[in-house]
Amino acid sequence: MNPRPTRAHSIGDRLIHVYDDLLSNEQIANFANVVMQLDYTRRPSFDRELSAAVDSEMFRAAPFLFPFTEAVFTSMRETFALSDPSVALSHVYAAAISSDACGTVHTDTTHSQALTFLYYANANWRAGWGGETVFYDEDGDAMMVVAPRPGRLVAFHSNILHRAGIPHPDAPTHRYTVSIFYYAECERTRMAAA
């Protein structure tokens, strides 16, 4: 398996790759059902999103997403300039964002040897429902917008400024995502100590 991005963008020397059509419609629907049934709690300090931690070992054992993130990570490691051999799966969480959330511009980490995968987990999503992810340069200018297409996977350097777009109030459901983080050992150790 050697997935190729359907779209690629750079902000300076940092990359954003978009992958479509990795999963079948049946796999997208089945995984959406799993994600929607997770035990979500509100994170008041960040975006007011609902989030649920996903056990990394359970994620590795799941037949849906892990094989694709690993294939992209392995095939694109050099392209993303991830030279630290300790970069590996760090943690995974799911998020459910509704129209009452607030998209906070942030980086996932400031460490350059880190990669974030963002999987859009809704089985169905219409363009008018919003919820796009916006990527920014250091000056705060929006440089790329990615629509939350069902089954879409986005890989990007974790130190790129970005925010979750808020769904339109008419959206009949939350915007569900799964975030998968590949960090260097020093960053995983720092997070565990925090």
C-alpha positions in Angstrom: 0.0 0.0 0.0 1.4 3.3 -1.1 -1.2 6.1 -0.8 -0.7 9.2 -2.9 -2.1 12.6 -1.8 -4.9 14.1 -3.9 -3.8 17.5 -2.8 -0.6 18.9 -1.4 0.3 22.3 0.0 3.2 23.8 1.8 3.5 26.6 4.3 7.2 27.5 4.2 9.0 24.1 4.6 6.0 22.5 6.4 3.6 20.3 4.4 -0.1 19.5 4.3 -1.2 16.4 2.3 -4.9 15.5 1.7 -5.8 11.8 0.9 -9.2 10.8 -0.4 -10.8 7.5 -1.3 -8.6 5.4 1.1 -11.7 3.7 2.6 -14.8 2.2 0.9 -18.2 3.7 1.6 -18.9 0.7 3.8 -15.7 1.2 5.8 -16.5 4.9 6.2 -20.0 4.2 7.5 -18.8 1.4 9.9 -16.0 3.6 11.3 -18.4 6.5 11.7 -20.6 4.3 13.8 -17.7 3.4 16.0 -16.6 7.1 16.4 -20.1 8.4 17.1 -20.4 5.9 20.0 -17.3 6.9 21.9 -17.6 8.4 25.4 -17.2 12.1 24.7 -16.6 14.8 27.4 -16.5 18.6 26.9 -13.1 20.2 27.0 -13.9 23.7 28.3 -10.3 25.0 28.0 -9.9 24.2 24.3 -12.5 24.9 21.6 -15.4 23.8 23.7 -15.3 20.6 21.7 -16.3 17.2 22.9 -13.4 14.8 22.9 -12.7 11.1 23.7 -9.3 9.5 24.1 -8.7 6.5 22.0 -6.5 3.8 23.3 -3.4 3.6 21.0 -3.3 -0.3 21.2 -7.0 -0.4 20.3 -6.3 2.0 17.4 -3.4 -0.2 16.2 -5.7 -3.3 16.2 -8.6 -1.6 14.4 -8.8 -2.6 10.7 -9.9 0.8 9.4 -7.5 3.7 9.8 -4.2 2.6 11.3 -3.0 0.7 8.2 -3.4 3.9 6.2 -1.8 6.3 8.7 1.2 3.9 8.9 1.4 3.5 5.1 1.4 7.3 4.7 3.8 7.8 7.5 6.2 5.2 6.1 6.0 6.4 2.5 6.2 10.1 3.3 8.7 10.1 6.2 11.4 11.5 4.0 9.1 14.0 2.2 8.0 15.4 5.6 11.7 15.5 6.6 11.1 13.4 9.7 14.7 12.5 10.3 14.4 11.5 14.0 14.1 7.7 14.0 12.1 7.8 17.2 9.0 9.4 15.6 6.2 7.0 16.2 2.5 6.8 17.1 2.0 8.9 20.2 -1.7 9.2 20.9 -5.1 9.3 19.3 -8.3 11.1 20.2 -11.7 11.7 18.6 -13.5 15.1 18.6 -17.1 16.0 18.1 -17.6 19.7 17.3 -21.0 21.4 17.2 -22.1 24.9 16.2 -21.6 26.1 19.8 -17.8 25.4 19.8 -15.2 28.0 19.1 -12.3 27.3 16.7 -9.1 28.2 18.5 -6.0 28.7 16.3 -3.3 26.4 17.7 -0.4 24.1 16.9 -0.5 20.5 18.1 3.1 20.8 19.2 6.0 23.2 18.4 8.3 20.3 17.8 9.4 20.0 14.1 9.7 16.2 14.2 6.0 15.6 14.6 3.1 14.7 12.2 -0.6 15.0 12.8 -3.2 13.0 10.9 -6.8 14.3 10.9 -9.5 11.9 9.7 -13.0 13.2 9.0 -15.2 10.6 10.5 -18.8 11.5 9.5 -20.4 9.1 7.2 -22.2 12.0 5.4 -21.4 15.7 5.3 -22.7 18.5 3.0 -20.6 21.5 2.0 -23.2 23.9 3.4 -22.7 22.5 6.9 -19.2 24.1 7.2 -16.7 22.6 9.6 -13.6 23.1 7.4 -10.1 23.0 8.9 -8.1 26.2 8.2 -4.3 26.2 8.1 -2.4 29.5 8.7 1.1 30.9 8.2 3.1 32.4 11.1 1.5 35.8 10.4 -2.0 34.4 10.9 -3.0 34.5 7.2 -5.2 31.6 6.1 -3.2 29.6 3.6 -5.3 26.4 3.0 -8.8 25.2 3.8 -9.7 21.6 3.9 -13.4 20.5 3.7 -14.5 17.7 6.1 -15.3 15.2 3.3 -16.3 11.8 4.8 -13.3 9.4 4.8 -10.8 12.2 4.1 -7.4 12.0 5.8 -5.1 15.0 6.1 -1.4 14.6 7.1 0.4 17.8 8.2 3.4 18.9 10.3 2.0 19.3 13.8 3.7 22.7 14.2 1.4 24.3 11.6 -1.1 26.8 13.0 -4.6 25.5 12.3 -8.1 25.5 13.7 -11.2 23.4 13.4 -14.1 25.1 11.5 -17.4 25.3 13.3 -20.4 23.5 11.8 -23.3 25.6 10.7 -26.2 25.7 13.2 -28.3 23.8 10.6 -25.9 20.9 10.5 -27.9 17.9 11.9 -24.9 16.4 13.6 -21.5 17.1 15.1 -18.4 17.2 12.9 -16.5 14.1 14.0 -12.8 13.8 13.5 -10.1 11.4 14.7 -6.7 13.0 15.4 -3.6 10.7 15.2 -0.3 12.1 16.5 3.1 10.8 15.5 5.7 12.5 17.8 9.4 12.0 18.5 10.3 10.2 21.7 11.4 13.5 23.4 8.0 15.0 22.8 6.2 11.9 23.9 8.3 11.9 27.2 7.6 15.7 27.7 3.8 15.1 27.3 3.8 12.2 29.7 5.5 14.3 32.3 3.1 17.2 31.9 
